[in-house]
């Protein structure tokens, strides 16, 4: 195995010493206090980066679900495009084990996609466990996707060029939303970007090898599972258990070598390929779980997001 990159090793060690860093060791009160809590902006901008210059953001509501809209240039984030074809629409779901995470955490990822792809990106603030366990998050994400497509014209986006994107737990939700949309006859989704997703694999080599990894441990994953769903037999919790993968949109799946979830993504890619779905599998062997959230420290964060944008552009250009 390639050694963990020095920048992420330093970040991981710092995070491991922070109070409440490991959910496996957190009390119920600590989990309740930290669920959905935002880091101070100064700290978040250093650790997680910020949206690029020239990208606007606007906080709105999709029904009862908070969303954050990102787009490049213009007077407001909701302004329509006056010249040329409307922008692609990307719906994004943040990570955090279905328990943690918020809209702020996706600023760099969403802002970069909005800038480089020239897309409208809608980030979804879905309800979190343990207060709102499965299927609340799935319901919110699918409903927000329907809302975004229905309101694409006002957002300056093209309802015919839609992709979903998510990392970690959000990668799970993106995969599940794509499956539900296929099963229910829409909305039509033409691309899925799944960044180190949790897909429901069990006793894999990466889960064994990386059970004590920095950023995410096997014990953390067990606790996240307990808080979110408990029973992993439903395919909406474990999309690897879906009965069919035929007819799903093309995908890019990115994995990290020092991540217990590395094989979750690889196995999902194999399932899609067997069903005839076009898949690009990108591996970053020196990275830990969550590395795209640390663009100032993870040497592969920028190449990884560039690969996502290239895959989205290729899939959505011809729609």
N, C-alpha and C positions, 0 to 999 in steps of 0.2 A: 504493500500500500504506500502511495506517495505521502510524504510527511505533510502534516497540516501546515498551511501557509502561515508565516510568522505573524502577519498582521491580525489574522483571525485567532491565532493562538493567544495573543495579548488581549484581544477583546473578550474572548471566551473566559479567560482566567479572571478578568475584572468582573464580568457578569456573574461568574460563579460565586464571588465573594459578596455580591450585593444581597441585601435582605430580601427574602421571598423570591430569589432567582429560580429556585427549583420548586415547582408545584408539588413534587412528590413529598417535600418536607414542609409544605405550608399548611397552616391550620385552616379550618373552615372560615374563620373570621378574616384571615389574611387573604384568602381566595376571594371572598365576597368583597373586600375592600379594594382589591386590585383588578377585579374583573371589569374591563372597559375603561379603566383609569388611564389617563394620558400622562406621559412623561412631560416635565417642564420643557417648554419650547427650545430654550437654549441647549439643554442636554440632548433633546431629540434631534436638533439640527446638526449637532456635532456627530452623534452616534449614527443616526439614521439618514442623514442628508436632508435636502430640501428640494422642492420642485424647481426645475430650471428657470432661469430668467426668461420672461416673456410668456410664461404659461400662467394663465389665470385660473382661479378656482372659485367655486361658488357652492355654498352649503344650502341644500334644499331638502325637501321631503318627498319621498315616493310613497304616497299613502301615509302610513304611520312609521315608515322606516327612514331614518336619516341617510342622506347620500351626499357625496361631494363630487362636483362636476369639474373636470379639467379640460381646457382646450387652449390652443395656441392663439395668441393675439386677439384682436377684436375689442369692442367696448365692454362687453360683459360675457361671462361664461355661458350665458344662454342665448347669445346673439346667433341668428341664423347666418349661414354663409351666403353672401350676395353674389359671388362670382364662382363659376365652376361647379363641379360635383360636390355634394355634401360629403363631409368627412365620415370615415368609418366610425362605428360605435363599438367601444370595448367596455364590457361590464366586468368590474374587478371585485374580488372578495379577499379580504385581508386574512393573514394567518393569526396564530395565537392559540392553537389547540382547542378551538371552539369556546374557550373560556376567557382568554385575554385578547388584546388587540383593539384598535380603534381606527377611525378615519385618518388620523394624523400619520399613522405608521406607514401608510401607502403613498405619502406625498412624493417621494423620490421616484418610486416605480411608476406610479400613475402619471406624474408630470413628465417623466422622460418618454414614456410611450406617447403621450399627447403631443410632445414636441417632435420626436423623431418620426413618428408615423403620420403626424398631422391628423390626429384622431380626436374624437370626443370620448373621454374616459369617465365612466360613472362608477365611483367607489361606493360600496354598499355597507352601511353600518348595521349589520344584522344583529339580532338578539343573541345573547351569549349565555352559555351554561355557567354555573349550575342553576341560576334563577330561571333560565329558559332553555331546558334541555331539548334534545332532538324530539320532534322535527322542526322546532321553531326556526333555527338558522336556515334550513333548507327552504322552508316556506317563504321566509323573508327574501332570500336570494332569488328564488324563482319569480316571486311577485315583483321584485324590483327590476328584474330583467324584462318582464312583460311591460312594466311601466316605462322603462327606458326606450323600448322599441316603439311603444305607442306614442311617446312624446319626442321621438327622434327629430321630427321636423322643427320643433321649437328649440331643441338643443343644437341645431345645426348639423345633425348627423343623418346618415343614410340608413333607414330601417332595413334595407336589403343587404347591408354589409355589417354584420354583427359578429363579434367574437366575445368569448368569455376568458377570463384570466384570474388566476389565484395562486397563492403560495401557501404550502403546508396545509393547514385546515382549509384555507381558501382554495387550494388546488383540489381538494376533495369536493368542495361545494361547486366549483366550476365544472368538474367532471359530472357530478350528479345533476346539475342544471342542464347540461348538454343531453344527458340521458332522458330526463323528464321531458325536455322540449321535443326530442325525437319521438318519445312514446305518445305525447299528447298532441302531436301534429303542429307544434310551433311554440314560441316563435322560432323562425329559421335561424339557426346558429351556424356560421360558416368557418369558425376556427376556435380552437381551445388551446390556451397556454397554461400548462400545469407545471408549476415550479415546486420541486421536491414535495409532491402531493402525498398525503396519506390515503391509500386506496383499499386498505383492509387486508394486506398480506399479514401472515402470522409469523411463523418461526423461520425467518429468512436469515441468510448469512450476514447481511448488513445489520439486522437487528441484534444479532449475537455479537458481532465484532465491535459494533459501536454502541453497545449498551451503556457504556460509561463516558460517552463523548461529551465534549464541551457543547454548550448551547442547548442540546436536547439529549436526554438520557432515556434508557428503557423504562426506568421507574417513572419518569415524567409522562411518557406516553401512556403507561398503564393508568395513571391518575387522570389524565385527560379523557381517556376512554370511559372511565367510571363516571366522571362528571357529565359527560356529553350524552352518552347513549347507554352504556352498560352492556347491552346486547349488540354485538357486531354482525349479527346474521342478516340484517336488513340491507339490501343493496344500496339503499340511500345513505347508509352509514359506511358500507364497504363496497364501493362501486365495482371492485373486482368480482363480486358475486352476481353482477347483472347477468341475465340469461342470454343476452345478445349484445354485441357491440357493433353490429352491422348498421350502416347508415349514419354513423356519427361523423362529426366534422373532422377535418384534418387537425393534427395536434403537433405541438412541440412540447416535449417533456424534458425538464432539466433536473439533474440529480447531482448530489454532492457526495464525494467519496467518504467523508467522515460524518456521515449522517445515518442514523438507524433506519431512516425511511428511504435510503437509496434504492433498495430493491423493490419497494412499493411502486415507485415510478417505472422502473425497468419492467416489472411484471405487467403493469397496466399497458405499457407500450407494446409488449408482446401480444397481449390480448387484442388490442386494436389492430395490430398488423395482421393477425390471424383472420380477423374479420374483414380485411381488405381496406382498412382505413389508412390513409397516408399519415405517417408519423416520423417526426425527426426527434431522435433521442440524443441529448447533449449531456456529456458527463464532465464534471469539474472535480477531479480526484483530490485536489489539495484543499477543498472547501468543506466547511461544516454545514449543518442545517441552518437555514435562514440567512445565508451569506448575502443574498440580494438586498437585505435590509441594512447592510453596512457598507455603502459605496465608498466611504472614505478609507476603509480598512481592508476590504476584500478585493484583492487584485482582479478577481474574475467577475465582479459584479457588473462592470460596464460591458465587457464582452458578452456576458450572459444576457443582459437586457437588449443589447444590439442584435443578438441571435433571435430573441423573441420578436422584436420589431420586424426583422427581415422575414420571419416566418409568417407573421400577421400580414405583412404587405403582400407577400406572394399569394396567400390564400384569399385575401379580400379584394385584390386588384381586379380579378376577372369576374367577380360576382355581378 
